[in-house]
């Protein structure tokens, strides 16, 4: 979501005559688009600001802007801690940056009001020529007790389906082959009577996009219609990111998640019944307030039984302003670290085993770049959103190729192109 917002902000700035600088030293304005999900992310922003502060006087009039979720949450406190910051803009106000820059007169400006109706129709600047993000909704109405997102992104609001379809058409005309639909909870998308599964069908039927993905899905809102649509529409890739968070029903209740482990397992069974090789990824939190060793072991057992293809795993971080911030953060950090390490090691083993099952299979791959280690290897994403590396000519960039998987580790597949 932050990458998508950065693309929109870049487009807004381009439209007003701004152009990217080659280096921070040359820039007239340095913009940090921030995340607030974890305390570590905010600490990194302040660390980065400290690293960059010496550039303030190198270019006359150089400005610093902090935008996004952390700006929304902390507001004036950012200027108190980093007085050289000129502009602080929340998650909606960041798109007014060009106008605010023109009004800036040396006094730090802080704006965290919600409301920017045209965000969804602005064509973003993209990092990839062949893949794009399309934001279908903003905000969240779930209020999980540990999560700051509803407070920093506002109430959930969906964009009109026809606007989304038009944006996807524009992407296609610009060479995009794959679209990622984004929302804090795409499953609760609603445009009058049109639900998320209907939106997927509409995009698939009314545009020439080749491949479709989406995230994030909330388990409590994953409908049978969406499961059936994923299985029946060939443009929708066989991958679902479905955050579990914990294997303990008591902890899930304390988190305000709205489902049980049994309900989650039932969803997984239904998904795999209609798409046997669907790739499932998840989010997991260890060390939530009052989590016992037995409850942590329930998470380990759930992960062992469900066998996710991969997972984002975190130790609990208290976020000021959330309901859980009032809970006693009573799991000591060394215990959180031990539990997280154990969970990571288990998931790494499962990811390796799942990837070994890929060997010999032929996967449809959107070729989107080069390996970070060698331009002799191309990289792309399989239907299951797994990175695969293979030898090929640069002319294959931006094409969809059939690649036979020949080897794999826990994180990456390797393969050969099928001619």
C-alpha positions as CSV (number, residue, x, y, z in Angstrom):
1,X,0.0,0.0,0.0
2,X,2.8,2.4,0.8
3,X,4.5,1.6,-2.5
4,X,1.2,2.4,-4.3
5,X,0.9,5.7,-2.4
6,X,4.4,6.6,-3.3
7,X,3.6,6.1,-6.9
8,X,0.6,8.3,-6.7
9,X,2.5,11.0,-4.9
10,X,5.3,10.9,-7.5
11,X,2.6,11.3,-10.2
12,X,1.1,14.3,-8.4
13,X,4.6,15.9,-8.2
14,X,5.4,15.2,-11.8
15,X,2.2,16.8,-12.9
16,X,3.2,20.0,-11.1
17,X,6.7,20.1,-12.8
18,X,8.8,18.3,-10.1
19,X,11.3,15.7,-11.3
20,X,13.2,13.1,-9.3
21,X,16.7,14.0,-8.2
22,X,19.6,11.6,-8.8
23,X,20.8,11.9,-5.2
24,X,19.6,13.2,-1.8
25,X,22.3,15.8,-1.9
26,X,21.0,17.3,-5.2
27,X,17.3,17.2,-4.2
28,X,15.3,20.4,-3.3
29,X,13.0,18.2,-1.3
30,X,13.5,14.9,0.4
31,X,10.3,13.0,1.1
32,X,10.0,10.0,3.5
33,X,6.8,8.0,3.1
34,X,6.4,6.2,6.3
35,X,4.9,3.1,8.0
36,X,3.5,2.9,11.6
37,X,2.6,-0.8,11.8
38,X,5.6,-1.5,14.1
39,X,7.7,0.7,16.4
40,X,10.9,-0.5,14.6
41,X,9.6,1.1,11.3
42,X,9.2,4.5,13.1
43,X,12.6,4.2,14.7
44,X,14.2,3.6,11.3
45,X,12.5,6.8,10.0
46,X,14.0,8.9,12.8
47,X,17.4,7.2,12.2
48,X,17.2,8.0,8.4
49,X,16.3,11.6,9.2
50,X,19.3,11.9,11.4
51,X,21.5,10.5,8.6
52,X,20.1,13.1,6.2
53,X,20.0,16.1,8.5
54,X,23.5,17.2,7.5
55,X,22.2,17.9,4.0
56,X,19.8,20.6,5.2
57,X,22.2,23.4,4.6
58,X,23.9,22.1,1.5
59,X,21.2,23.3,-0.9
60,X,19.5,26.7,-0.2
61,X,15.9,26.1,0.6
62,X,16.2,22.3,0.8
63,X,13.1,20.9,2.5
64,X,12.3,17.7,4.3
65,X,8.8,16.2,4.3
66,X,7.6,13.2,6.4
67,X,4.4,11.8,5.0
68,X,2.1,8.8,5.4
69,X,1.1,6.6,8.4
70,X,3.8,7.7,10.9
71,X,3.1,11.4,10.0
72,X,-0.6,10.7,10.6
73,X,0.1,9.1,14.0
74,X,2.7,11.4,15.4
75,X,2.0,14.8,13.8
76,X,3.7,17.6,15.6
77,X,5.8,15.2,17.6
78,X,7.9,14.5,14.5
79,X,8.9,18.2,14.3
80,X,9.6,18.3,18.1
81,X,12.0,15.4,17.7
82,X,13.4,16.5,14.3
83,X,13.0,20.3,14.1
84,X,14.6,20.5,10.6
85,X,11.6,18.7,9.1
86,X,9.5,21.3,7.2
87,X,6.3,19.4,6.3
88,X,4.4,16.6,8.0
89,X,1.5,15.2,6.0
90,X,-0.9,12.4,7.0
91,X,-2.1,9.5,4.8
92,X,-4.6,11.6,2.8
93,X,-2.9,15.1,3.0
94,X,0.3,13.8,1.5
95,X,-1.2,14.1,-2.0
96,X,-1.6,17.8,-1.5
97,X,2.2,18.2,-1.1
98,X,2.7,20.4,-4.2
99,X,0.2,23.0,-3.1
100,X,1.6,22.8,0.5
101,X,5.1,23.3,-0.8
102,X,4.1,26.5,-2.5
103,X,2.6,27.8,0.8
104,X,5.6,26.8,2.9
105,X,7.2,29.9,4.4
106,X,9.8,28.5,6.8
107,X,7.4,27.5,9.5
108,X,6.9,23.7,9.8
109,X,3.5,22.7,8.4
110,X,1.6,19.8,9.9
111,X,-1.6,18.5,8.2
112,X,-3.3,15.2,9.3
113,X,-6.9,15.8,8.2
114,X,-8.6,12.9,6.4
115,X,-10.2,13.4,3.0
116,X,-8.8,13.4,-0.5
117,X,-11.5,12.2,-2.9
118,X,-9.4,12.0,-6.1
119,X,-6.6,9.6,-4.9
120,X,-8.1,6.6,-6.7
121,X,-8.2,8.2,-10.1
122,X,-4.6,9.5,-10.2
123,X,-2.4,7.3,-12.4
124,X,0.6,6.4,-10.3
125,X,4.3,6.4,-11.3
126,X,5.3,2.7,-11.4
127,X,8.6,1.0,-10.5
128,X,7.7,-1.8,-13.0
129,X,6.8,-1.4,-16.7
130,X,4.9,-4.7,-16.6
131,X,3.1,-4.8,-13.2
132,X,1.0,-2.2,-11.4
133,X,-0.8,-1.6,-8.1
134,X,-4.5,-0.5,-8.2
135,X,-5.9,0.7,-4.9
136,X,-9.5,-0.3,-4.6
137,X,-10.2,1.0,-1.1
138,X,-8.6,3.0,1.6
139,X,-8.9,2.8,5.4
140,X,-10.1,-0.1,7.6
141,X,-13.1,-0.7,9.8
142,X,-11.9,-3.8,11.6
143,X,-10.0,-2.3,14.6
144,X,-7.9,-5.3,15.6
145,X,-6.7,-4.5,19.0
146,X,-3.0,-4.5,18.0
147,X,-3.3,-2.5,14.8
148,X,-2.8,1.2,14.2
149,X,-4.0,1.1,10.6
150,X,-7.7,2.2,11.2
151,X,-6.4,5.2,13.1
152,X,-3.8,6.3,10.6
153,X,-5.7,5.5,7.4
154,X,-9.2,6.4,8.5
155,X,-12.5,4.7,7.9
156,X,-12.9,2.2,5.1
157,X,-14.1,3.6,1.8
158,X,-14.2,1.8,-1.5
159,X,-13.6,3.4,-4.9
160,X,-16.3,3.0,-7.7
161,X,-15.8,-0.2,-9.6
162,X,-15.9,1.6,-13.0
163,X,-13.1,3.9,-12.0
164,X,-11.0,0.9,-11.1
165,X,-11.8,-0.8,-14.4
166,X,-10.9,2.3,-16.3
167,X,-7.6,2.5,-14.4
168,X,-6.8,-1.1,-15.2
169,X,-7.6,-0.4,-18.9
170,X,-5.2,2.5,-18.8
171,X,-2.5,0.3,-17.3
172,X,-3.0,-2.3,-20.0
173,X,-2.7,0.3,-22.7
174,X,0.6,1.3,-21.1
175,X,2.0,-2.3,-21.3
176,X,1.0,-3.6,-17.9
177,X,0.4,-7.4,-17.9
178,X,-0.3,-8.0,-14.2
179,X,-2.3,-6.0,-11.7
180,X,-2.3,-6.1,-7.9
181,X,-5.5,-4.9,-6.3
182,X,-4.9,-3.3,-2.9
183,X,-6.9,-2.7,0.2
184,X,-6.5,-3.1,3.9
185,X,-9.2,-5.7,3.6
186,X,-10.2,-6.3,-0.1
187,X,-12.8,-8.8,1.0
188,X,-15.0,-6.1,2.4
189,X,-14.9,-4.0,-0.8
190,X,-18.4,-2.8,-1.8
191,X,-19.7,-0.5,-4.5
192,X,-23.5,-0.5,-3.9
193,X,-24.5,-4.1,-4.6
194,X,-21.2,-5.0,-6.2
195,X,-18.9,-7.1,-3.9
196,X,-15.3,-7.9,-4.2
197,X,-15.8,-11.2,-6.2
198,X,-18.0,-9.2,-8.6
199,X,-15.3,-6.6,-9.0
200,X,-12.8,-9.3,-9.9
201,X,-15.2,-10.7,-12.5
202,X,-15.8,-7.2,-13.9
203,X,-12.1,-6.5,-14.3
204,X,-11.4,-9.9,-15.8
205,X,-14.3,-9.6,-18.3
206,X,-14.0,-5.9,-19.3
207,X,-10.2,-5.5,-19.6
208,X,-7.4,-7.2,-21.4
209,X,-5.3,-7.6,-18.3
210,X,-3.4,-10.9,-18.3
211,X,-2.9,-11.6,-14.6
212,X,-4.7,-10.5,-11.5
213,X,-3.7,-10.6,-7.8
214,X,-5.0,-8.9,-4.6
215,X,-4.2,-8.3,-1.0
216,X,-4.9,-8.3,1.9
217,X,-7.8,-10.7,2.6
218,X,-9.3,-10.9,6.1
219,X,-10.4,-14.5,7.1
220,X,-13.7,-13.4,8.6
221,X,-14.8,-11.9,5.3
222,X,-13.5,-14.5,2.9
223,X,-16.7,-15.6,1.1
224,X,-17.5,-18.8,-0.7
225,X,-18.2,-16.7,-3.8
226,X,-14.6,-15.3,-3.7
227,X,-13.2,-18.8,-3.3
228,X,-15.2,-20.0,-6.3
229,X,-14.2,-17.0,-8.4
230,X,-10.5,-17.5,-7.7
231,X,-10.8,-21.1,-8.9
232,X,-12.9,-20.4,-12.0
233,X,-11.3,-17.2,-13.4
234,X,-8.0,-18.1,-15.1
235,X,-6.7,-14.5,-15.0
236,X,-6.6,-14.6,-11.1
237,X,-3.3,-16.1,-10.0
238,X,-3.4,-19.1,-7.6
239,X,-2.1,-17.2,-4.5
240,X,-3.8,-15.9,-1.4
241,X,-2.3,-13.9,1.4
242,X,-4.5,-14.7,4.4
243,X,-3.3,-13.5,7.8
244,X,-3.7,-16.0,10.6
245,X,-1.8,-14.0,13.4
246,X,-2.2,-16.7,16.1
247,X,-3.1,-20.4,16.5
248,X,-4.8,-19.7,19.9
249,X,-8.5,-18.9,19.9
250,X,-8.1,-16.9,23.2
251,X,-5.4,-14.8,21.7
252,X,-7.4,-14.3,18.5
253,X,-10.3,-13.1,20.6
254,X,-8.0,-10.7,22.4
255,X,-6.7,-9.5,19.1
256,X,-10.3,-8.8,18.0
257,X,-9.8,-10.9,14.8
258,X,-13.4,-12.2,14.6
259,X,-12.6,-15.9,13.7
260,X,-11.4,-19.1,15.3
261,X,-8.6,-21.4,14.2
262,X,-11.2,-23.9,13.3
263,X,-12.9,-21.4,11.0
264,X,-9.5,-20.5,9.4
265,X,-8.7,-24.2,8.9
266,X,-12.1,-24.7,7.2
267,X,-11.3,-21.8,4.8
268,X,-8.0,-23.4,3.9
269,X,-9.7,-26.8,3.3
270,X,-12.2,-25.1,1.0
271,X,-9.5,-23.2,-0.9
272,X,-7.4,-26.3,-1.5
273,X,-10.4,-28.4,-2.4
274,X,-11.0,-26.2,-5.5
275,X,-7.4,-25.2,-6.1
276,X,-5.1,-27.9,-5.0
277,X,-1.9,-26.1,-5.7
278,X,-2.9,-22.6,-4.4
279,X,0.0,-20.8,-2.7
280,X,-1.0,-19.6,0.8
281,X,1.0,-17.0,2.6
282,X,0.2,-15.4,6.0
283,X,1.1,-13.0,8.8
284,X,1.9,-14.2,12.3
285,X,2.5,-12.4,15.6
286,X,4.3,-13.9,18.6
287,X,4.4,-12.5,22.1
288,X,1.0,-10.8,22.1
289,X,0.1,-9.7,25.7
290,X,-0.6,-12.7,28.0
291,X,0.4,-15.3,25.3
292,X,1.5,-18.4,27.2
293,X,4.1,-20.9,26.1
294,X,1.2,-23.3,25.4
295,X,-0.6,-20.8,23.3
296,X,2.6,-20.1,21.3
297,X,2.9,-23.8,20.8
298,X,-0.7,-23.8,19.3
299,X,0.6,-21.3,16.7
300,X,3.5,-23.7,15.9
301,X,1.1,-26.6,15.6
302,X,-1.2,-24.6,13.3
303,X,1.7,-23.6,11.0
304,X,2.9,-27.2,10.9
305,X,-0.5,-28.5,9.9
306,X,-1.5,-25.8,7.5
307,X,1.9,-25.6,5.8
308,X,2.0,-22.1,4.4
309,X,4.2,-21.4,1.4
310,X,5.7,-18.5,3.3
311,X,4.9,-16.1,6.1
312,X,5.6,-12.6,7.5
313,X,6.5,-13.2,11.2
314,X,6.7,-10.5,13.9
315,X,7.1,-10.2,17.6
316,X,4.4,-8.0,19.1
317,X,5.1,-4.3,19.2
318,X,2.8,-2.1,21.3
319,X,1.3,0.8,19.3
320,X,0.2,3.8,21.2
321,X,-3.5,4.6,20.4
322,X,-4.5,1.0,19.9
323,X,-6.7,-1.0,22.3
324,X,-3.9,-3.5,23.0
325,X,-1.7,-0.6,24.2
326,X,-3.7,-0.7,27.4
327,X,-2.8,-4.4,27.9
328,X,0.2,-5.3,30.1
329,X,3.0,-6.1,27.6
330,X,4.0,-8.9,29.9
331,X,5.9,-11.3,27.5
332,X,9.6,-10.4,28.0
333,X,11.5,-9.4,24.9
334,X,14.0,-12.4,25.2
335,X,10.9,-14.7,25.2
336,X,9.4,-13.0,22.2
337,X,12.8,-13.3,20.4
338,X,13.1,-17.0,21.3
339,X,9.5,-17.7,20.1
340,X,10.0,-15.7,16.9
341,X,13.3,-17.5,16.1
342,X,11.6,-20.9,16.6
343,X,8.7,-19.9,14.4
344,X,10.9,-18.6,11.7
345,X,13.0,-21.8,11.7
346,X,9.8,-23.9,11.4
347,X,8.4,-21.8,8.5
348,X,11.8,-21.9,6.8
349,X,11.7,-25.7,6.9
350,X,8.1,-25.8,5.6
351,X,8.9,-23.3,2.8
352,X,11.8,-25.4,1.7
353,X,9.6,-28.5,1.6
354,X,6.9,-26.7,-0.3
355,X,9.4,-25.4,-2.8
356,X,10.9,-28.8,-3.3
357,X,7.4,-29.9,-4.5
358,X,7.7,-27.3,-7.2
359,X,10.6,-29.1,-8.9
360,X,9.6,-30.6,-12.2
361,X,6.5,-28.4,-12.5
362,X,6.1,-25.9,-15.4
363,X,5.1,-22.5,-14.1
364,X,3.8,-19.4,-15.9
365,X,6.1,-16.6,-15.1
366,X,5.9,-12.9,-15.8
367,X,9.5,-11.9,-16.5
368,X,10.0,-8.6,-14.6
369,X,13.7,-8.0,-14.2
370,X,17.2,-9.3,-13.5
371,X,18.5,-11.3,-10.6
372,X,20.1,-8.9,-8.0
373,X,23.3,-11.0,-8.2
374,X,23.7,-11.4,-11.9
375,X,22.3,-9.8,-15.1
376,X,22.8,-13.2,-16.7
377,X,19.7,-14.4,-14.9
378,X,16.2,-13.1,-15.4
379,X,13.7,-13.1,-12.6
380,X,9.9,-13.3,-12.4
381,X,6.9,-14.4,-10.3
382,X,5.1,-17.7,-10.7
383,X,1.3,-17.9,-10.4
384,X,1.9,-18.6,-6.7
385,X,3.9,-15.4,-6.3
386,X,7.2,-17.2,-5.9
387,X,10.4,-15.6,-7.3
388,X,12.1,-17.8,-9.9
389,X,15.4,-17.2,-11.6
390,X,16.4,-18.6,-15.0
391,X,18.8,-17.9,-17.8
392,X,17.5,-15.8,-20.7
393,X,17.8,-12.9,-23.0
394,X,16.8,-9.4,-22.0
395,X,14.3,-9.4,-24.8
396,X,12.2,-11.7,-22.6
397,X,11.5,-8.9,-20.1
398,X,7.8,-8.0,-20.1
399,X,6.7,-11.4,-21.4
400,X,5.0,-14.4,-19.9
401,X,7.1,-17.5,-20.2
402,X,6.7,-21.2,-19.2
403,X,9.5,-22.1,-16.9
404,X,10.3,-25.6,-15.6
405,X,11.4,-25.6,-12.0
406,X,14.8,-27.4,-11.6
407,X,15.8,-26.6,-8.1
408,X,14.8,-24.5,-5.1
409,X,15.7,-23.3,-1.6
410,X,13.4,-21.8,1.1
411,X,13.1,-18.5,-0.7
412,X,13.7,-18.8,-4.4
413,X,13.0,-21.2,-7.3
414,X,15.4,-21.8,-10.2
415,X,14.4,-23.1,-13.6
416,X,14.8,-23.4,-17.3
417,X,12.7,-21.9,-20.0
418,X,10.4,-24.3,-21.9
419,X,10.8,-23.7,-25.7
